[in-house]
Amino acid sequence: MSAPARRRACPYISRKRPAATDRAGRSVRWAGRLLCWSLAAGVAGAATETLLHPGAGWWPLLWPLPWYLTPATALAWSLLRLRQKAAHRQPDDHDDLQPEEWEQAA
């Protein structure tokens, strides 16, 4: 493994507040957390439904709710992540090569 591959992106934990330009990163993290929590709530609700069979009238409406929220949060997370990656993408230096130069390089 090469030295850059072993290097961590953030070798220390910063105690400073994130910059205002890192809004995309914060929103991606919050969407990811919401996705994880909706999955956890869905699993817990399904386990409760299977094991305890609650008889409350509102239970049949409540326990599938996290499963309905999961695709929405997954879609939100994926769109925010794509937006974050597009914002951090650096232009490629090799895009301006002509096809003849490609043949010579190969």
N, C-alpha and C positions, 0 to 999 in steps of 0.2 A: 504494500500500500504506500502510496506516495505521501510526502509530508503535507501537502495542502489538503489531501483527503482526510487525514487524521486530525487536522486542526478544526476546532469547533467554531461555529459561527459567532457565538457569544461566550468567550472563555470565563467571564465573570458575571455575576448577577448585579445588574444596575439597580440602584435604589432610587434613581431619579424618575420623575414622571416622564412618560413617553412624549415625544415632540408632537406638535399639532399636525405635522405632516404624516404621522403614523396612524391616522384615523382608519385607513383601510385595514391595517394590521389588527387594531383593536376590534373593529367590527367583525373581522374574520374569526378572531378568538371567541368573541361573544356568541356568534352564530354557531361555532363549533361546540361551545359549551351547552348551548340550548339544544343542539342536536343530540348530544350525549345524554342530557337530562331527560329529553323526551323519550329516547330509547329506554333509559332506565325506568322511567315511570310506566312505559308501556309493558315492559317485562314484569314489573312489580304488580301492575294491575291484572295482567294475564295470570300470574301466579295466584293472586288473591281470588280471582274468578274461578280458577280451577280447583284450588284447595279449600276455600272457605264458602263458596257459593253464597255471597251476600244477598239478602232478600230485600234490601232497601229499594224503593221505587226509582230513585235517581241513579242507582248503580249501573243499570244497562246503558244509560246515556253517558256516564262518566268514564267507565273503564276503557272504551275504545278511543277516547279523545286523544291520548298521546300517539296512537298509531295514525291518526289523521294528521297530527302536527308534524310527524317525522318526515314525510316527503316534502312538506313545505319548508321545513328548516334545512333539509338536505339540499334542496334547490337554492335556497337563499345562501347557504354556505358555499356551494359550488360557484355561484355567480360572483359572490364577493371575493372568493379565492382567485378566480380568473381575472377579476379586475385588479387585484393586488399584484398578481404575477405580471400583468401587462404594464402596470405602472413601474415595476422594477426591472423590466426587461431592457437590456442594453442593446444598442444597435450592433449588428454583426459587421465586423470589418471586412469580411470576405464576400459580402453581397454585391460589391461593385466589380467583381471579376467578369470578364467577357468569356464566352464559351471557349475561345481559343486558349485563353490562359488556364482554364480548367483542364484542358487536355494536356497542356505542358506541365501543370502541377501534378497530374496523376502520373 
